[in-house]
Amino acid sequence: MQSPDINTEDFQAAVDFLMNHEQVDADRVGIIGICGWGGIALNAAAIDPRIKVTVASTMYDMSRIAGNGYFDQADNEEARYQARLALAKQRTADAKSGDYALAGGVPDVLPDDAPDFVKDYYAYYKQPRGYHARSLNSNGGWAVQSNTSFLNTRFLHYIDEIRNSVLIVHGDKAHSYYMGKDAFAKLTGDNKKMITVKGASHTDLYDQLDIIPFDQIEAFIKENM
């Protein structure tokens, strides 16, 4: 299951732990979110001012995807209504069966006409560099009905009110680049920064150590703690 509330709470619970740890300076706590958890990290930062620095790398706004579809192609009432009908039907079926139907992760066989971002995911989640037996994206996928709350959630609604520091890192060849750019455009204050990694796809910033701008990320965190 995925949940906008539970996943945001995961970040906040980690901050709770760190704030009370004897080896931690409670005034210098930050978070990093990658991919879908980049959007969740921004949501956490918008609600929790204890988070002094937030880094969102190759971020997804999963609430936007759930409500509008990729590239906002389903941003209309009819499309959302049909999505709600499908989710409601699935919830009834899950309650009857006592189990969650899974949406399916990255396909085992890559279709010839797969879009580039699916090819990127296949090269990561279905190959040794990113495959794991318990990875939902590598195998069965998330529960279908877990998208229910995301349809009515908007992670970025209040991020313009984040007073603490935020760094957005994104590759300009990532299919999700528009989400990073839109998030950065909404941020306010001179303690916000975006780093665009030229030529990087979405999954490149998962694990390609030679192009992830670690030095710039470290410098931003130290400067703003």
C-alpha positions as CSV (number, residue, x, y, z in Angstrom):
1,M,0.0,0.0,0.0
2,Q,1.0,3.6,-0.6
3,S,-0.7,6.5,1.2
4,P,-0.1,10.2,1.1
5,D,-0.8,10.5,4.8
6,I,1.2,7.4,5.9
7,N,4.2,8.2,3.7
8,T,4.3,11.8,4.9
9,E,4.1,10.5,8.4
10,D,7.1,8.2,7.7
11,F,9.2,11.3,7.2
12,Q,7.8,13.0,10.3
13,A,8.3,9.9,12.5
14,A,12.0,9.8,11.3
15,V,12.3,13.5,12.4
16,D,10.7,12.6,15.7
17,F,13.4,10.0,16.3
18,L,16.3,12.2,15.2
19,M,15.1,15.2,17.3
20,N,15.3,13.1,20.4
21,H,18.6,11.3,19.6
22,E,21.5,12.2,21.8
23,Q,23.9,12.3,18.9
24,V,21.8,14.6,16.8
25,D,21.7,18.4,16.7
26,A,17.9,19.0,16.7
27,D,18.4,22.3,14.9
28,R,20.1,20.6,12.0
29,V,17.8,18.0,10.7
30,G,17.1,17.5,7.0
31,I,15.4,15.0,4.7
32,I,16.1,13.6,1.2
33,G,13.3,12.2,-1.0
34,I,13.9,10.4,-4.4
35,C,11.4,9.8,-7.1
36,G,7.8,9.6,-5.6
37,W,9.3,10.3,-2.2
38,G,10.6,13.6,-3.5
39,G,7.1,14.9,-3.7
40,I,6.3,13.4,-0.3
41,A,9.4,15.1,1.1
42,L,8.1,18.5,-0.1
43,N,4.7,17.7,1.5
44,A,6.4,16.9,4.8
45,A,8.5,20.1,4.6
46,A,5.3,22.1,4.0
47,I,3.8,20.8,7.3
48,D,6.8,20.3,9.5
49,P,9.1,23.3,10.1
50,R,11.5,21.2,12.1
51,I,12.9,20.0,8.7
52,K,15.6,22.6,8.1
53,V,16.6,21.4,4.6
54,T,14.7,19.3,2.1
55,V,16.3,17.7,-1.0
56,A,13.9,16.3,-3.7
57,S,15.8,14.4,-6.4
58,T,14.3,13.3,-9.7
59,M,11.0,13.9,-8.0
60,Y,7.5,12.7,-8.8
61,D,4.3,14.3,-7.6
62,M,2.3,11.1,-7.3
63,S,-0.8,13.1,-6.3
64,R,-0.6,15.0,-9.6
65,I,-0.2,11.7,-11.6
66,A,-3.2,10.1,-9.8
67,G,-5.4,13.1,-10.4
68,N,-4.2,14.3,-13.8
69,G,-2.4,11.4,-15.5
70,Y,1.1,11.7,-17.0
71,F,1.8,15.1,-18.5
72,D,-1.7,16.2,-17.2
73,Q,-3.4,14.4,-20.2
74,A,-6.3,13.3,-18.0
75,D,-6.8,16.6,-16.2
76,N,-10.6,16.7,-16.5
77,E,-13.6,15.7,-14.5
78,E,-14.7,12.8,-16.7
79,A,-11.3,11.1,-16.5
80,R,-11.2,11.5,-12.7
81,Y,-14.8,10.2,-12.4
82,Q,-13.9,7.1,-14.4
83,A,-10.8,6.6,-12.2
84,R,-13.0,6.9,-9.1
85,L,-15.4,4.4,-10.5
86,A,-12.6,1.9,-11.2
87,L,-11.1,2.4,-7.8
88,A,-14.5,2.0,-6.0
89,K,-15.1,-1.2,-7.9
90,Q,-11.7,-2.5,-7.0
91,R,-12.2,-1.7,-3.3
92,T,-15.4,-3.7,-3.3
93,A,-13.7,-6.7,-4.9
94,D,-10.7,-6.5,-2.5
95,A,-13.1,-6.4,0.5
96,K,-14.9,-9.4,-0.8
97,S,-11.7,-11.4,-1.6
98,G,-9.8,-10.3,1.6
99,D,-6.8,-9.4,-0.5
100,Y,-5.4,-6.5,-2.5
101,A,-5.2,-6.7,-6.3
102,L,-1.8,-5.4,-7.4
103,A,-1.4,-3.0,-10.3
104,G,1.6,-4.8,-11.7
105,G,5.1,-3.4,-11.7
106,V,7.5,-3.0,-14.7
107,P,6.7,-5.7,-17.3
108,D,8.8,-8.8,-17.4
109,V,9.1,-8.5,-21.2
110,L,9.7,-5.0,-22.6
111,P,7.3,-4.2,-25.5
112,D,8.8,-3.0,-28.7
113,D,6.7,0.2,-28.6
114,A,7.4,1.0,-24.9
115,P,8.0,4.7,-24.3
116,D,11.4,5.8,-23.3
117,F,10.6,6.2,-19.6
118,V,9.3,2.6,-19.4
119,K,12.6,1.5,-21.0
120,D,14.4,3.5,-18.3
121,Y,12.4,1.7,-15.6
122,Y,13.0,-1.7,-17.2
123,A,16.8,-1.0,-17.3
124,Y,16.6,-0.3,-13.6
125,Y,14.0,-2.4,-11.9
126,K,14.3,-5.5,-14.1
127,Q,18.1,-5.6,-14.2
128,P,20.6,-6.4,-11.4
129,R,21.3,-2.7,-10.8
130,G,17.8,-2.2,-9.3
131,Y,16.0,-5.5,-9.1
132,H,15.0,-6.9,-5.7
133,A,12.6,-9.7,-4.9
134,R,10.6,-7.5,-2.5
135,S,10.5,-4.5,-4.8
136,L,7.0,-3.7,-5.8
137,N,8.2,-1.9,-9.0
138,S,10.3,-5.0,-9.9
139,N,7.4,-7.4,-9.4
140,G,3.7,-7.1,-8.6
141,G,3.3,-3.4,-8.2
142,W,1.4,-1.3,-5.7
143,A,-2.1,-2.2,-4.6
144,V,-4.6,-0.8,-7.2
145,Q,-6.8,0.8,-4.5
146,S,-3.9,2.6,-2.8
147,N,-4.4,5.3,-5.4
148,T,-7.8,6.3,-3.8
149,S,-6.5,9.0,-1.5
150,F,-4.0,10.3,-4.0
151,L,-6.8,11.3,-6.3
152,N,-7.9,13.9,-3.7
153,T,-4.5,14.9,-2.5
154,R,-2.2,17.7,-3.8
155,F,1.3,17.5,-2.4
156,L,2.4,20.9,-3.7
157,H,-0.5,23.0,-2.6
158,Y,1.3,24.7,0.3
159,I,4.9,24.4,-0.7
160,D,5.1,28.1,-1.4
161,E,4.8,28.6,2.3
162,I,8.0,26.5,3.1
163,R,10.3,28.9,4.9
164,N,13.2,26.5,5.3
165,S,15.6,25.5,2.5
166,V,14.7,23.3,-0.5
167,L,16.9,21.9,-3.2
168,I,15.3,20.3,-6.3
169,V,17.6,18.1,-8.4
170,H,16.4,16.8,-11.8
171,G,17.7,15.5,-15.1
172,D,16.6,17.4,-18.2
173,K,16.0,14.1,-20.1
174,A,13.7,12.8,-17.4
175,H,10.0,12.4,-18.3
176,S,9.3,13.7,-14.8
177,Y,11.3,16.9,-15.4
178,Y,8.2,19.0,-15.7
179,M,7.2,18.1,-12.2
180,G,10.5,19.3,-10.8
181,K,10.4,22.5,-12.7
182,D,6.8,23.2,-11.6
183,A,7.6,22.5,-8.0
184,F,10.6,24.8,-8.1
185,A,8.6,27.6,-9.8
186,K,6.1,27.5,-6.9
187,L,8.7,27.8,-4.1
188,T,9.5,31.2,-2.6
189,G,12.5,32.7,-0.9
190,D,16.2,33.0,-1.6
191,N,17.0,29.7,0.1
192,K,15.6,27.6,-2.7
193,K,17.6,26.2,-5.5
194,M,17.2,23.9,-8.5
195,I,20.0,21.8,-10.1
196,T,19.4,20.5,-13.6
197,V,21.6,17.6,-14.6
198,K,22.2,17.8,-18.3
199,G,21.5,14.6,-20.2
200,A,20.2,12.7,-17.2
201,S,17.1,10.6,-17.4
202,H,14.8,9.9,-14.4
203,T,16.5,6.7,-13.3
204,D,20.0,8.0,-13.9
205,L,19.7,9.9,-10.7
206,Y,18.8,6.8,-8.8
207,D,22.2,5.2,-9.0
208,Q,24.6,6.7,-11.6
209,L,27.2,7.9,-9.1
210,D,29.2,9.7,-11.8
211,I,26.4,12.2,-12.6
212,I,24.6,12.6,-9.3
213,P,25.8,16.1,-8.1
214,F,26.8,14.9,-4.6
215,D,29.2,17.8,-4.0
216,Q,26.5,20.4,-4.8
217,I,23.9,18.6,-2.7
218,E,26.3,18.4,0.3
219,A,27.3,22.1,-0.1
220,F,23.7,23.2,-0.2
221,I,22.8,21.1,2.9
222,K,25.8,22.4,4.9
223,E,25.2,26.0,3.8
224,N,21.6,26.0,4.9
225,M,21.7,23.9,8.1
